[in-house]
């Protein structure tokens, strides 16, 4: 499995769109891995996770052929993870000679309904017939081509909404826990981790929300480093993280205050990696 982080920032990007704080100015000065766009990842060439407003920039920067994407997972309907208008230019007169004419979209019902509300009027019928929506439910595993995908309820957004984190397994048994946006996980998610560890062993990689950086979140909709490391320790105790599991911290905000090199130094003490835009991992 080839896993690539395309965007690794929270909603405002980093440097943030309208911000002049110290860490935004310093990130702009330093450049490189300190420049972060909105959250998105790609597995192999055919499974895309989230569709933020920076998708087009990711295509240009990484030289991607996004017409190869056959499967799209959407974590939730927040702007930095789902920019619905992007789908209105997939197909018809906007997109020619695509590798995969059809796109299988996996998300909560509220996310699909949000697309219909915001962009349904703008979608040409010739494009609409190639968008296939699959409504997900917590803990109900679905098969998306070679991938087995289990949506897990995230601790994020207000009550009544349904954001997901994902457990993704390919046909060779390589597996990823994609765990953001989320604060500390619900009891039933911990039970899932424990059961999965007993039946399947450790995952190949875990990507954990680290938005809050040096701030303690008290189990809010995101996590800071101290909370992430507590989560990692519990995962190790349950066996869902093993000695060979890659543990990657991801989804960062300027409000977390740490710049890239600072984060690398802190994460290395806990045997963790820090994501950056374009980072590739071979699992």
BAFI-3210 file (N, C-alpha, C; in Angstrom, 3 decimals, decimal comma, padded with zeros to 6 digits):
// residues 283
n [1|2|3|4|5|6|7|8|9|10|11|12|13|14|15|16|17|18|19|20|21|22|23|24|25|26|27|28|29|30|31|32|33|34|35|36|37|38|39|40|41|42|43|44|45|46|47|48|49|50|51|52|53|54|55|56|57|58|59|60|61|62|63|64|65|66|67|68|69|70|71|72|73|74|75|76|77|78|79|80|81|82|83|84|85|86|87|88|89|90|91|92|93|94|95|96|97|98|99|100|101|102|103|104|105|106|107|108|109|110|111|112|113|114|115|116|117|118|119|120|121|122|123|124|125|126|127|128|129|130|131|132|133|134|135|136|137|138|139|140|141|142|143|144|145|146|147|148|149|150|151|152|153|154|155|156|157|158|159|160|161|162|163|164|165|166|167|168|169|170|171|172|173|174|175|176|177|178|179|180|181|182|183|184|185|186|187|188|189|190|191|192|193|194|195|196|197|198|199|200|201|202|203|204|205|206|207|208|209|210|211|212|213|214|215|216|217|218|219|220|221|222|223|224|225|226|227|228|229|230|231|232|233|234|235|236|237|238|239|240|241|242|243|244|245|246|247|248|249|250|251|252|253|254|255|256|257|258|259|260|261|262|263|264|265|266|267|268|269|270|271|272|273|274|275|276|277|278|279|280|281|282|283]
n.u [000,844|000,575|000,786|-000,092|000,224|-001,534|-002,551|-002,126|-003,125|-005,324|-008,582|-008,016|-005,668|-002,024|000,601|-002,174|-005,101|-005,871|-004,151|-001,734|-000,145|002,625|003,568|002,487|003,720|006,359|006,269|005,778|008,170|010,091|009,184|009,003|008,284|006,740|004,710|001,392|-001,461|-005,080|-006,668|-006,086|-005,715|-004,153|-004,513|-002,664|-003,408|-006,035|-007,820|-009,162|-009,064|-011,163|-012,124|-011,010|-010,950|-008,421|-007,815|-007,323|-004,890|-003,303|-003,320|-001,828|000,642|001,614|001,568|-000,634|-002,923|-006,042|-008,202|-007,880|-008,824|-011,081|-012,509|-013,890|-013,575|-015,284|-014,779|-016,320|-018,643|-017,469|-015,945|-013,128|-012,715|-014,552|-015,392|-017,951|-018,589|-016,511|-017,033|-018,836|-017,504|-016,509|-016,458|-018,753|-018,520|-016,334|-014,330|-012,301|-011,433|-011,059|-009,578|-011,043|-014,330|-016,457|-017,253|-017,094|-018,604|-018,241|-019,815|-021,412|-024,999|-025,833|-023,766|-023,913|-026,438|-025,819|-024,184|-026,122|-027,804|-026,108|-024,773|-026,195|-027,903|-026,137|-024,956|-024,435|-026,525|-025,243|-022,881|-023,782|-024,776|-022,560|-021,635|-021,679|-023,315|-022,670|-024,083|-022,895|-022,733|-022,103|-019,588|-020,328|-019,013|-017,871|-017,258|-015,042|-014,065|-010,815|-010,586|-011,393|-013,557|-014,224|-016,355|-016,001|-017,428|-016,607|-015,397|-016,521|-017,704|-021,090|-023,702|-025,854|-024,818|-022,829|-019,859|-017,047|-014,273|-011,823|-011,208|-009,179|-008,515|-006,453|-006,335|-004,114|-003,844|-002,688|-003,138|-004,854|-005,513|-007,338|-007,583|-008,892|-011,022|-011,063|-011,687|-010,948|-011,685|-014,868|-016,377|-017,308|-015,741|-013,196|-013,682|-014,002|-011,375|-010,009|-011,183|-010,531|-007,737|-007,389|-008,401|-007,188|-004,696|-002,036|-002,387|-001,079|-000,482|-001,198|-002,891|-003,120|-005,202|-003,837|-004,331|-004,396|-001,898|000,215|-001,765|-004,081|-006,951|-009,063|-010,660|-012,077|-013,175|-010,873|-007,396|-004,534|-000,908|-000,194|-002,490|-002,703|-000,471|-001,236|-003,407|-002,061|-000,533|-002,554|-003,588|-001,420|-001,393|-003,754|-003,086|-003,607|-001,862|001,329|004,826|005,770|004,054|003,439|003,235|001,693|001,540|-000,863|-002,764|-002,699|-002,699|-002,091|-002,759|-001,845|000,793|003,390|006,124|007,373|009,990|010,141|007,966|008,793|010,948|009,668|007,809|009,496|010,408|008,406|008,407|007,085|006,002|005,949|003,596|003,726|002,888|002,633|004,152|005,163|004,444|005,385|003,685]
n.v [-001,198|002,131|005,154|008,502|011,699|014,444|016,956|018,591|020,263|022,074|023,696|026,399|026,362|026,612|028,777|030,512|031,696|034,431|035,347|036,835|035,870|034,896|032,230|031,709|033,636|032,784|030,222|030,852|032,147|030,115|028,051|025,038|022,002|023,345|024,651|024,176|022,666|022,165|019,262|016,078|012,821|010,150|006,859|004,434|004,846|005,145|005,500|008,078|010,210|012,438|015,676|018,509|022,184|022,607|020,648|020,866|022,259|020,291|018,351|019,681|020,253|017,704|016,324|014,695|012,318|012,625|011,476|008,816|008,078|006,005|005,555|007,445|008,586|010,333|012,147|013,986|016,765|019,282|022,257|022,130|019,522|018,652|019,947|020,526|021,532|020,830|018,366|018,901|019,492|017,180|015,179|015,298|018,156|019,112|017,302|015,166|011,996|010,397|008,113|006,517|006,531|006,393|007,226|006,095|007,027|007,366|007,997|009,717|009,991|012,631|014,066|013,459|014,609|017,253|017,837|017,657|019,776|022,036|021,867|020,358|021,544|022,487|020,413|018,620|016,318|014,393|014,078|013,399|010,774|009,230|009,423|007,637|007,134|005,930|005,223|005,349|003,603|003,580|001,288|-000,599|-002,555|-002,020|-003,038|-001,696|-002,026|-003,230|-002,665|-002,894|-001,259|000,298|002,418|004,500|006,074|009,427|011,710|014,578|017,697|018,994|017,496|015,140|015,256|013,298|012,510|010,664|008,485|006,265|002,775|001,125|-001,508|-003,230|-005,622|-007,152|-007,202|-005,023|-002,252|000,703|003,098|005,894|008,703|011,330|014,134|014,154|014,039|012,518|009,069|007,406|005,044|002,736|002,747|002,276|-000,325|-001,545|-001,244|-002,921|-005,449|-005,751|-005,846|-008,278|-010,100|-009,513|-008,428|-005,917|-002,711|-001,451|001,250|004,243|007,278|010,161|012,675|015,776|018,412|020,400|020,749|022,173|022,595|021,582|019,694|018,572|016,392|017,300|018,210|017,846|016,841|017,437|017,193|015,927|014,521|012,879|011,222|009,847|008,454|006,875|005,245|003,771|002,425|000,832|-000,821|-002,219|-003,554|-002,788|-001,033|-001,975|-003,067|-002,618|-000,830|002,160|005,241|008,186|011,638|014,085|016,624|019,668|022,818|026,364|027,294|025,404|025,946|024,719|024,503|022,744|021,419|021,511|019,897|017,451|016,813|016,526|014,468|012,355|011,406|009,768|007,805|008,498|009,794|012,857|014,220|015,768|017,943|016,092|013,950|010,582|007,227|003,861|001,015]
n.w [000,000|-000,927|000,658|000,714|002,092|001,211|001,967|005,101|007,051|009,322|009,081|008,360|006,983|006,805|006,517|007,929|006,207|006,662|008,610|010,847|012,876|015,031|014,484|011,993|010,387|010,730|009,654|006,975|006,386|006,774|005,111|003,080|004,781|006,610|005,364|004,953|003,541|003,233|004,695|003,248|001,803|-000,087|-001,154|-002,723|-006,103|-006,360|-004,245|-002,554|000,216|001,531|000,200|-000,103|-000,449|-001,459|-003,275|-006,071|-006,086|-004,883|-006,898|-008,886|-007,587|-006,812|-009,149|-009,947|-011,372|-011,064|-012,216|-012,032|-009,610|-008,075|-005,802|-003,214|000,003|002,485|005,360|006,892|006,734|007,007|005,718|005,178|004,655|002,853|-000,103|-001,877|-004,448|-006,114|-007,228|-009,226|-011,521|-012,466|-015,080|-017,922|-020,018|-018,723|-018,087|-019,784|-021,292|-018,982|-016,671|-014,854|-015,277|-013,554|-010,146|-006,911|-003,996|-000,562|002,446|005,237|005,491|005,899|004,785|002,057|001,613|002,102|-000,077|-002,122|-001,417|-001,606|-004,077|-005,883|-007,779|-009,642|-010,913|-013,811|-015,572|-017,088|-015,722|-013,188|-013,336|-013,094|-010,553|-007,716|-004,817|-001,589|001,382|004,595|007,763|011,271|012,230|010,345|007,982|004,665|001,272|-000,951|-003,936|-003,922|-001,240|002,199|004,235|007,256|008,849|011,675|014,538|014,968|017,496|017,253|016,022|016,537|018,615|016,986|014,451|012,121|011,950|010,626|011,415|009,956|009,373|007,280|005,097|002,857|000,070|000,525|003,181|004,431|006,595|007,727|010,199|010,092|011,700|012,151|011,681|015,155|018,646|021,808|021,695|021,523|023,822|022,484|020,226|021,232|022,072|019,618|018,603|020,403|019,892|017,191|017,327|018,629|016,773|014,308|014,751|015,042|013,375|010,229|009,964|011,754|011,658|013,406|014,718|015,510|016,013|018,028|019,136|021,427|023,233|025,731|025,237|026,595|025,818|023,521|020,188|018,778|019,154|021,269|021,555|024,038|024,663|022,421|022,821|025,096|024,060|022,172|023,878|025,169|022,951|022,308|024,542|024,101|021,816|019,214|018,119|017,248|017,505|014,900|013,788|012,052|013,462|012,953|013,321|012,527|010,710|011,419|013,201|013,257|015,716|017,427|017,745|017,486|015,246|012,312|012,736|015,505|016,172|015,098|016,779|019,281|018,724|018,091|020,505|021,320|019,482|017,097|013,901|011,972|009,845|006,598|003,859|000,956|001,805|001,550|002,327|002,310|002,879]
ca.u [000,000|001,253|-000,030|000,469|-000,441|-001,573|-002,697|-001,954|-003,502|-006,716|-009,439|-007,508|-004,364|-000,901|000,060|-003,616|-005,471|-005,944|-003,486|-000,391|000,453|004,052|003,891|002,154|004,809|007,568|006,067|005,970|009,595|010,842|008,730|009,171|007,212|005,918|003,584|000,407|-002,779|-006,173|-006,463|-006,443|-004,731|-004,369|-004,003|-002,336|-003,826|-007,469|-008,656|-008,925|-009,737|-011,615|-012,109|-010,972|-010,797|-007,062|-007,618|-006,704|-003,484|-002,621|-003,138|-000,725|001,893|002,094|001,494|-001,583|-004,028|-007,156|-009,215|-007,650|-009,507|-012,353|-013,184|-013,736|-014,085|-015,426|-014,877|-017,449|-019,022|-016,781|-015,374|-011,742|-012,686|-015,470|-015,765|-018,814|-018,619|-015,468|-017,604|-019,649|-016,656|-016,006|-017,275|-019,401|-017,559|-015,231|-013,294|-012,246|-010,468|-010,786|-009,254|-012,233|-015,460|-017,338|-016,682|-017,862|-018,440|-018,643|-019,949|-022,659|-026,153|-025,881|-022,770|-024,540|-027,512|-025,172|-023,809|-027,329|-028,280|-025,188|-024,257|-027,023|-028,450|-025,060|-024,421|-025,028|-026,990|-024,219|-021,910|-024,466|-024,971|-021,289|-021,354|-022,448|-023,234|-022,840|-024,314|-022,227|-023,263|-021,007|-019,165|-020,772|-017,938|-018,245|-016,176|-014,853|-013,033|-009,883|-010,466|-012,434|-013,615|-015,141|-016,497|-016,106|-017,905|-015,616|-015,835|-016,287|-018,920|-022,143|-024,560|-026,791|-024,049|-022,249|-018,519|-016,421|-012,887|-011,896|-010,282|-009,075|-007,673|-006,389|-006,462|-002,909|-003,873|-002,150|-004,278|-004,649|-006,510|-007,293|-008,298|-009,146|-011,021|-011,691|-011,107|-010,811|-012,669|-015,980|-016,136|-017,543|-014,600|-012,137|-014,050|-013,674|-009,919|-009,605|-011,638|-009,747|-006,384|-007,430|-008,710|-006,355|-003,384|-001,805|-002,524|000,189|-000,249|-002,261|-002,731|-003,896|-005,454|-002,960|-004,619|-004,267|-000,499|000,625|-002,926|-004,879|-008,300|-010,085|-011,524|-012,917|-013,284|-009,526|-006,465|-003,187|000,128|-000,234|-003,620|-002,326|000,459|-002,023|-004,160|-001,116|-000,192|-003,685|-003,645|-000,361|-001,837|-004,787|-002,481|-003,949|-000,555|002,397|006,189|006,018|003,052|003,856|002,328|001,934|000,728|-001,355|-003,847|-002,120|-003,172|-001,199|-003,131|-001,074|002,021|004,653|006,560|007,686|011,155|009,782|007,096|009,605|011,729|008,748|007,220|010,513|010,517|007,337|008,495|006,062|006,402|005,149|003,242|003,832|002,249|003,376|004,876|004,763|004,834|005,128|003,297]
ca.v [000,000|003,426|006,151|009,844|012,845|015,539|018,164|018,186|021,373|022,272|024,418|027,694|026,225|027,131|029,951|030,663|032,595|035,849|035,459|037,396|035,461|034,586|030,952|031,798|034,383|031,968|029,145|031,435|032,429|028,861|027,285|023,588|021,250|024,219|025,122|023,089|022,889|021,478|017,823|015,112|011,753|009,280|005,496|003,991|005,925|005,027|005,772|009,433|010,511|013,824|016,495|019,887|023,201|022,593|019,458|021,231|022,550|019,010|017,756|020,357|020,139|016,323|015,727|013,594|012,105|012,321|010,675|007,417|007,818|005,291|005,518|008,665|008,559|011,660|012,000|014,766|017,822|020,554|022,798|021,739|018,106|018,399|021,104|019,765|022,043|020,198|017,222|019,344|019,586|015,846|014,636|016,128|018,909|019,567|016,275|014,249|010,885|009,980|006,698|005,939|007,403|006,335|007,504|005,552|007,979|006,758|009,066|009,734|010,500|014,084|014,610|013,376|015,606|018,563|018,006|017,908|021,110|023,097|021,750|019,531|022,356|022,826|019,167|018,162|014,935|013,537|013,806|012,815|009,326|008,553|009,570|006,606|007,443|004,808|005,787|004,547|003,563|003,236|-000,098|-001,488|-002,636|-002,093|-003,386|-000,732|-002,636|-004,037|-002,125|-003,145|000,019|000,346|003,762|004,545|007,402|010,369|012,651|015,816|018,415|019,054|016,306|015,021|015,076|011,969|012,442|009,347|008,119|005,058|001,648|000,737|-002,685|-003,618|-007,057|-007,818|-007,157|-003,770|-001,567|002,075|003,810|007,308|009,108|012,752|014,988|013,520|014,070|011,206|008,200|006,892|003,710|001,685|002,738|001,548|-001,739|-001,990|-001,383|-004,112|-006,633|-005,847|-006,279|-009,702|-010,920|-009,201|-007,932|-004,472|-002,094|-001,055|002,671|005,044|008,722|010,668|014,113|016,477|019,807|021,363|020,979|022,294|022,909|020,467|019,890|018,014|015,496|018,044|017,693|017,590|016,460|017,974|016,165|015,151|013,604|011,893|010,234|008,989|007,567|005,908|004,277|002,861|001,579|-000,171|-001,777|-003,050|-004,328|-002,297|-000,527|-002,903|-002,551|-002,232|000,141|003,549|006,158|009,481|012,759|014,730|017,610|020,651|024,203|027,371|027,456|024,445|026,705|024,065|024,428|021,369|020,836|021,333|018,731|016,258|016,507|016,048|013,191|011,301|010,849|008,776|006,946|008,922|010,614|014,036|014,318|017,048|017,865|015,338|012,837|009,261|006,077|002,567|000,137]
ca.w [000,000|-000,974|001,334|000,561|002,699|000,245|002,772|006,502|007,930|009,708|008,137|007,913|006,353|007,600|007,192|007,803|005,113|007,029|009,907|010,970|014,145|014,964|013,853|010,569|009,745|010,739|008,684|005,644|006,214|006,698|003,961|003,149|005,437|007,445|004,550|005,012|002,945|003,907|004,896|002,204|001,625|-001,241|-001,039|-004,081|-006,996|-006,626|-003,066|-002,069|001,472|001,617|-001,012|000,391|-001,493|-001,997|-004,109|-007,347|-005,793|-004,664|-008,220|-009,582|-006,842|-006,763|-010,478|-009,831|-012,299|-010,171|-012,905|-011,641|-008,343|-008,230|-004,504|-002,428|001,369|003,074|006,806|007,365|005,789|007,215|004,488|004,906|004,293|001,743|-000,910|-002,783|-005,814|-006,927|-007,952|-010,358|-012,714|-012,789|-016,154|-018,937|-020,835|-017,883|-017,879|-020,918|-021,279|-017,608|-016,497|-014,236|-015,533|-012,394|-008,836|-005,794|-002,898|000,704|003,429|005,998|004,741|006,004|003,865|000,731|001,558|002,019|-001,485|-002,895|-001,078|-002,027|-005,445|-006,756|-008,878|-010,576|-011,449|-015,067|-015,500|-017,687|-014,660|-012,038|-013,486|-012,813|-009,128|-007,026|-003,400|-000,669|002,705|005,612|009,116|012,182|012,467|009,269|007,002|003,252|000,346|-002,029|-004,764|-003,133|000,113|003,192|004,940|008,392|009,439|013,128|014,916|015,494|018,526|016,523|015,651|017,544|018,653|015,875|013,226|012,042|011,349|010,711|011,165|009,142|009,365|005,871|004,912|001,451|-000,175|001,023|004,638|004,965|007,196|008,194|010,985|009,716|012,907|012,350|012,866|016,305|019,967|022,449|021,066|022,312|024,386|021,493|019,303|021,938|022,028|018,259|018,532|021,163|019,163|015,956|017,689|018,977|015,600|013,140|015,132|014,915|012,060|009,605|010,209|012,341|011,479|014,539|014,801|016,459|015,697|019,124|019,455|022,826|024,064|026,253|024,685|027,485|025,057|022,601|018,834|018,273|020,217|021,342|021,624|025,278|024,553|021,404|023,375|025,982|023,168|021,615|024,920|025,351|021,757|022,454|025,559|023,494|020,744|017,878|017,692|017,576|017,318|013,511|013,338|011,869|014,148|012,321|013,785|011,314|010,820|012,330|013,174|013,845|017,121|018,200|018,028|017,144|013,865|011,896|013,403|016,911|016,259|014,834|017,967|020,323|018,311|018,066|021,855|021,448|018,292|016,146|012,771|011,696|008,431|005,897|002,555|-000,047|002,420|001,064|003,131|001,698|003,967]
c.u [000,878|000,323|000,648|-000,409|-000,390|-001,685|-002,743|-002,342|-004,970|-007,381|-008,820|-006,213|-003,274|000,242|-001,442|-003,958|-005,368|-005,126|-002,087|000,247|001,909|004,320|003,481|003,248|006,083|007,446|006,290|007,443|010,397|010,476|008,846|008,005|006,375|004,720|002,589|-000,934|-003,811|-006,116|-006,980|-005,346|-005,135|-003,735|-003,875|-002,695|-005,341|-008,385|-008,256|-009,717|-009,925|-011,369|-012,137|-010,840|-009,391|-006,792|-006,910|-005,224|-002,698|-002,353|-001,932|000,610|002,478|002,033|000,535|-002,532|-005,222|-008,291|-009,027|-008,384|-010,868|-013,179|-012,860|-014,384|-014,164|-015,627|-016,087|-017,596|-018,388|-016,009|-013,987|-011,606|-013,606|-015,892|-016,628|-018,807|-017,580|-016,036|-018,429|-018,825|-015,960|-016,925|-017,831|-018,332|-016,329|-014,066|-013,360|-011,221|-010,082|-010,491|-010,443|-013,390|-016,385|-016,571|-017,626|-017,562|-019,034|-018,665|-021,226|-023,773|-026,191|-024,877|-023,290|-025,623|-026,953|-024,728|-025,029|-027,834|-027,420|-024,899|-025,126|-027,547|-027,428|-024,514|-025,170|-025,422|-025,961|-023,106|-022,551|-024,573|-023,697|-020,834|-022,269|-022,248|-023,533|-022,933|-023,768|-022,936|-022,156|-020,840|-019,643|-019,747|-018,501|-017,012|-016,148|-013,730|-012,123|-009,780|-011,680|-012,427|-014,659|-015,195|-016,709|-016,557|-016,798|-016,239|-015,554|-017,638|-019,962|-022,977|-025,558|-026,106|-023,337|-020,904|-017,916|-014,905|-012,940|-010,816|-010,310|-008,097|-007,653|-006,373|-005,218|-002,828|-003,214|-003,315|-003,886|-005,819|-006,338|-008,190|-008,336|-010,239|-011,716|-010,924|-011,017|-011,978|-013,719|-015,685|-016,297|-016,431|-013,419|-012,422|-013,756|-012,168|-009,458|-009,981|-010,806|-008,335|-006,357|-007,633|-007,730|-004,951|-003,249|-002,049|-001,143|000,545|-001,450|-001,914|-003,675|-003,991|-004,600|-003,127|-004,181|-002,848|-000,197|-000,542|-003,636|-006,336|-009,408|-011,150|-012,519|-012,906|-011,968|-008,658|-005,172|-002,192|000,036|-001,358|-003,326|-001,433|-000,231|-002,836|-003,255|-000,768|-001,325|-003,828|-002,581|-000,771|-002,897|-004,242|-002,839|-002,760|000,499|003,763|006,457|005,002|003,672|002,804|002,651|000,983|000,391|-002,441|-003,478|-002,709|-002,104|-001,529|-002,473|000,344|003,327|004,917|007,093|008,840|010,903|008,919|007,868|010,366|010,838|008,221|008,227|010,685|009,501|007,306|007,376|006,701|005,481|004,867|003,602|003,239|003,152|004,094|004,294|005,292|004,475|004,880|003,393]
c.v [001,247|004,472|007,508|010,881|014,000|016,890|017,781|019,287|021,284|023,254|025,677|027,599|026,777|027,491|030,118|031,812|034,067|036,169|036,071|037,029|035,049|033,302|030,925|032,542|033,546|030,804|029,657|031,707|031,153|028,037|025,781|022,916|022,081|024,788|023,976|023,525|022,016|019,956|016,957|014,067|010,867|007,922|004,919|005,126|005,997|005,279|007,119|009,645|012,020|014,601|017,972|020,894|023,275|021,395|019,792|021,561|021,262|018,305|018,356|020,089|018,734|015,623|014,547|013,529|011,673|011,604|009,184|007,059|007,189|005,351|006,796|008,461|009,987|011,491|012,737|015,997|019,181|020,961|022,272|020,265|017,783|019,722|020,573|020,241|021,380|019,052|017,651|019,485|018,259|015,230|015,714|016,873|019,327|018,581|015,246|013,138|010,472|008,486|005,954|006,906|007,488|006,612|006,976|006,410|007,379|007,836|008,865|010,331|012,022|014,745|014,577|014,430|017,022|018,839|018,379|019,328|022,199|023,061|020,948|020,280|022,593|021,598|018,772|016,694|013,977|013,198|013,050|011,303|008,546|008,744|008,614|006,768|006,201|005,377|004,830|004,653|003,068|001,725|-001,085|-001,451|-002,742|-002,474|-002,375|-001,252|-003,501|-003,626|-002,492|-001,959|-000,056|001,765|003,664|005,942|008,252|011,202|014,054|016,414|018,333|017,774|016,312|014,902|013,734|011,993|011,055|009,453|006,736|004,039|001,087|-000,423|-003,040|-005,136|-007,836|-007,793|-005,934|-002,912|-000,211|002,477|005,300|008,050|010,613|013,153|014,259|013,856|012,646|010,314|007,693|005,458|002,613|001,622|002,015|000,039|-002,329|-002,189|-002,670|-005,395|-006,845|-006,333|-007,770|-010,583|-010,732|-008,719|-006,444|-003,980|-001,707|000,392|003,271|006,513|009,398|012,192|014,749|017,984|020,775|021,554|021,017|022,578|021,626|020,696|019,371|017,237|016,253|017,410|017,463|017,165|017,241|016,856|015,310|014,126|012,505|010,812|009,329|007,980|006,481|004,831|003,286|001,921|000,485|-001,239|-002,727|-003,927|-003,886|-001,554|-001,507|-002,295|-002,050|-001,235|001,523|004,442|007,574|010,519|013,635|015,753|018,671|022,050|025,128|027,619|026,425|024,897|026,030|024,149|023,021|020,756|020,621|020,084|017,442|015,843|015,932|014,661|012,052|010,657|009,737|007,830|007,227|009,747|011,819|014,100|015,700|016,864|017,157|014,126|011,491|008,186|004,808|001,569|-001,329]
c.w [000,000|-000,383|001,205|001,252|001,695|000,949|004,235|007,494|008,329|008,738|007,556|007,120|007,256|006,678|006,910|006,852|005,499|008,275|009,812|012,303|013,942|014,192|012,379|009,808|009,662|009,763|007,263|005,372|005,998|005,474|004,183|003,842|006,403|006,687|004,419|004,416|003,648|003,717|003,744|002,104|000,459|-000,970|-002,433|-005,039|-007,121|-005,443|-002,475|-000,785|001,586|000,326|-000,602|-000,752|-002,076|-002,902|-005,420|-007,169|-005,578|-005,993|-008,932|-008,898|-006,913|-008,110|-010,543|-011,023|-011,462|-010,886|-012,619|-010,343|-008,613|-006,943|-003,727|-001,064|001,882|004,569|007,360|006,484|006,073|005,954|004,167|004,558|003,124|001,111|-002,054|-004,227|-006,714|-007,765|-009,159|-011,638|-013,006|-013,833|-017,062|-019,744|-020,053|-017,845|-019,002|-020,669|-019,862|-017,554|-015,902|-014,432|-014,317|-011,106|-007,769|-004,564|-001,628|001,790|004,249|005,145|004,757|005,057|002,439|000,576|001,458|000,581|-002,325|-002,673|-001,705|-003,526|-006,395|-007,965|-009,982|-011,301|-012,715|-014,948|-016,067|-016,688|-013,506|-012,126|-013,185|-011,370|-008,366|-005,521|-002,563|000,745|003,766|006,963|010,049|012,344|011,398|008,143|005,588|002,436|-000,782|-002,917|-003,913|-001,664|000,971|004,153|006,049|008,929|010,947|013,530|015,522|016,603|018,001|016,135|016,763|017,525|017,498|014,532|013,268|011,306|011,551|010,740|010,523|009,474|007,953|005,748|003,428|001,312|000,250|002,545|005,250|005,453|007,768|009,078|010,700|010,700|013,117|011,393|014,021|017,569|020,496|022,037|022,053|022,760|023,348|020,450|019,946|021,946|020,653|018,105|019,219|020,422|017,900|016,246|017,978|017,749|014,447|013,482|014,911|013,488|011,530|009,911|010,904|012,141|012,459|014,504|015,897|016,337|016,781|019,632|020,938|023,764|024,503|025,849|025,576|026,710|024,185|021,212|018,138|019,455|020,119|021,564|022,885|025,228|023,528|022,000|024,396|025,171|022,606|022,641|025,137|024,156|021,807|023,468|024,999|022,370|019,343|017,263|018,180|017,313|015,906|012,971|013,193|012,514|013,672|012,896|012,593|011,664|011,865|012,126|013,747|015,310|018,026|018,468|017,614|015,643|013,578|012,677|014,893|017,090|016,036|016,085|019,077|019,977|018,371|019,438|022,087|020,243|017,299|015,025|012,664|010,204|007,890|004,507|001,554|000,506|001,961|002,010|002,370|002,824|003,530]
res [x|x|x|x|x|x|x|x|x|x|x|x|x|x|x|x|x|x|x|x|x|x|x|x|x|x|x|x|x|x|x|x|x|x|x|x|x|x|x|x|x|x|x|x|x|x|x|x|x|x|x|x|x|x|x|x|x|x|x|x|x|x|x|x|x|x|x|x|x|x|x|x|x|x|x|x|x|x|x|x|x|x|x|x|x|x|x|x|x|x|x|x|x|x|x|x|x|x|x|x|x|x|x|x|x|x|x|x|x|x|x|x|x|x|x|x|x|x|x|x|x|x|x|x|x|x|x|x|x|x|x|x|x|x|x|x|x|x|x|x|x|x|x|x|x|x|x|x|x|x|x|x|x|x|x|x|x|x|x|x|x|x|x|x|x|x|x|x|x|x|x|x|x|x|x|x|x|x|x|x|x|x|x|x|x|x|x|x|x|x|x|x|x|x|x|x|x|x|x|x|x|x|x|x|x|x|x|x|x|x|x|x|x|x|x|x|x|x|x|x|x|x|x|x|x|x|x|x|x|x|x|x|x|x|x|x|x|x|x|x|x|x|x|x|x|x|x|x|x|x|x|x|x|x|x|x|x|x|x|x|x|x|x|x|x|x|x|x|x|x|x|x|x|x|x|x|x|x|x|x|x|x|x]
***
